[in-house]
Structures are given as structure tokens and as C-alpha cells.
Amino acid sequence: MDKAARAYTELNYNWYIDELRNMYKNVFDYVEAACPHKWSCVHCPQKRYMVMTTNVAECINSCLKFARQLLMLTLAEFIRNMLQCRFHDRHRAAQSMRYQLTDAAHFVILKCVEMCSYMTVNPVDWNIFSCQTV
């Protein structure tokens, strides 16, 4: 199951899922009902950077899996350092952006604008327009 979730190609994902289906049919049914785009890297439409959850607390808990064995003061310093590095990296990335949007969002908009350039817009009424591809 873990290998299917971390698979980056459709071929690998299908192989692991078929293996799961053959060995544990009830687990396969449960996994398929859980919407693969929420837990599978290959089906995820966004960049999730190997984070398989939308819950921030679960994400931080997974980062602290090994740090929990540290002393309390050391653990607090580890958490502070982890968050400070994360916020610093995000701030540095935001400062180096060429556009007001992220690069990924900017390219999505450029793609939509390009698609619109192949359309003709004709007014039907004062507030209704007809759009047709050329």
C-alpha cells in the first residue's frame, strides 16, 4: 500500500494496486473508496512534496517521528529550527518570484489566455456573449 502511494508513474502505481487487489480485496476496496487523488502521488494534481495529508498537525507529527525521543528542551529547539527553516525557505522563494502569482499558477493562466486567443466573441445581448473556437 505504501509503495502504491509513493509511486510516481502510472505503471508502478497500477502494478502495486493490482498486487494489493490480488492479495487483500477488502483493503483494495477501502483504498479505492478513499479517493486516490488524496493519497497517491501519481494522481495528485498539486505539488505535495511527499506530504500525504491535508492536515497540518498530521504533517508535523510525521516530521517529528524520530525527534520525539529527544529531551523536551531539545525537542522544542528542533521544532523551532524546523519551522524557522521552512518559513525562511518560503520567504526566500516568495522574494525571488518573477510574478505576483506562483510560477505554476502563472503558467496555468498563460495557457488559458493562449486558448482564448483562438476564440471569437460575439455579443448576443448587452450582457450575454457567444464564444466560439476559430
C-alpha positions in Angstrom: 0.0 0.0 0.0 2.8 2.4 0.9 4.6 1.7 -2.3 1.5 2.4 -4.4 1.0 5.7 -2.5 4.6 6.8 -3.3 4.7 5.6 -6.9 5.4 8.4 -9.3 4.4 6.6 -12.5 1.1 5.2 -13.5 2.7 1.9 -14.5 4.2 1.4 -11.0 1.0 2.5 -9.3 -1.1 0.1 -11.3 1.4 -2.8 -10.6 1.2 -2.2 -6.8 -2.6 -1.7 -6.8 -3.0 -5.0 -8.8 -0.8 -6.7 -6.2 -2.9 -5.3 -3.4 -6.2 -6.3 -5.2 -5.0 -9.9 -5.6 -3.7 -10.3 -2.0 -6.2 -8.2 0.0 -9.5 -7.5 -1.8 -11.1 -5.8 1.2 -8.1 -3.4 1.7 -8.2 -2.7 -2.0 -11.9 -1.7 -1.8 -11.3 0.5 1.2 -8.3 2.2 -0.6 -10.2 2.8 -3.8 -13.1 4.3 -1.8 -10.7 6.8 -0.2 -10.2 8.7 -3.4 -6.7 8.0 -4.8 -6.0 11.7 -5.6 -5.9 12.4 -1.9 -3.2 9.9 -1.0 -1.5 8.8 -4.3 1.5 10.8 -5.6 0.7 9.8 -9.2 -2.9 11.0 -9.1 -2.3 14.2 -7.1 -2.9 17.3 -9.2 -0.8 19.6 -7.0 2.8 19.6 -5.9 2.6 17.9 -2.5 6.3 17.2 -1.9 5.7 13.7 -0.5 3.2 15.0 2.1 0.3 12.6 2.0 -2.2 14.6 4.1 -4.0 17.9 4.1 -4.0 18.0 7.9 -1.1 20.3 9.2 -1.0 18.5 12.6 -0.5 15.1 10.9 2.2 16.6 8.7 4.1 18.0 11.6 3.7 14.7 13.6 5.2 12.8 10.7 8.2 15.2 10.7 8.7 14.7 14.4 8.5 10.9 14.3 12.1 10.4 15.3 12.6 13.7 17.3 10.0 12.6 19.9 12.7 10.5 21.5 14.7 13.7 22.3 14.6 15.6 25.6 11.9 18.2 26.0 14.2 21.2 25.5 16.0 19.6 22.6 12.6 18.7 21.0 11.4 22.3 21.4 14.6 23.6 19.8 14.2 21.0 16.9 10.6 22.2 16.3 11.7 25.8 16.3 14.5 25.2 13.9 12.3 23.1 11.6 9.6 25.8 11.4 12.1 28.6 11.1 13.9 26.9 8.2 10.6 26.2 6.5 9.4 29.8 6.8 12.8 31.1 5.7 12.7 28.9 2.6 9.2 30.0 1.7 10.0 33.7 2.3 13.1 33.4 0.1 11.1 31.6 -2.6 8.4 34.4 -2.4 11.1 37.1 -2.7 12.6 35.5 -5.8 9.2 35.2 -7.7 9.1 36.9 -11.0 5.3 37.3 -10.9 2.7 38.1 -8.3 1.4 34.5 -8.7 3.5 31.4 -8.3 5.1 30.1 -11.5 2.7 27.2 -11.7 -0.3 29.5 -11.4 1.1 31.9 -13.9 1.7 29.2 -16.5 -1.9 27.9 -16.0 -3.2 31.4 -16.7 -0.9 31.8 -19.7 -2.3 28.5 -21.1 -5.9 29.7 -20.6 -5.0 33.1 -22.3 -3.5 31.2 -25.2 -6.6 29.0 -25.6 -8.7 32.2 -25.5 -6.7 33.7 -28.4 -8.2 31.0 -30.7 -11.8 32.1 -29.8 -14.1 34.7 -31.3 -16.5 36.5 -29.0 -19.8 37.8 -30.5 -22.3 39.8 -28.5 -25.8 38.2 -28.3 -27.2 40.8 -25.9 -25.8 43.6 -23.9 -24.6 41.2 -21.1 -24.5 37.8 -23.0 -21.8 36.8 -25.4 -21.2 33.8 -27.6 -17.7 32.3 -27.6 -16.6 30.1 -30.5 -13.3 28.5 -31.3 -11.8 29.5 -34.7 
